[in-house]
Amino acid sequence: MNTSQHRLVYTIDETAAMLGVGRSTAYELIRTGDITSIRIGKRRFVTRLTLEEILGFRPPSPAELHP
């Protein structure tokens, strides 16, 4: 069983990599409301559902992003 398929949230760095943008651009997209994020403690995450809606498919796992 691949645990990445069961992840509910992704870091901003992972989100940026999946979207093919830089980290600062990802934060700007969150700031402008183009991407919805959640805060857990002091950290910010993007949900799998949000990424699936943006990308139109299951996002790749971090291992697939950085072989």
Sequence and secondary structure as in RCSB ss.txt:
>XXXX:A:sequence
MNTSQHRLVYTIDETAAMLGVGRSTAYELIRTGDITSIRIGKRRFVTRLTLEEILGFRPPSPAELHP
>XXXX:A:secstr
  GGGG  EEEHHHHHHHHT  HHHHHHHHHTTSS  EEETTEEEEEHHHHHHHHSS    HHHH  
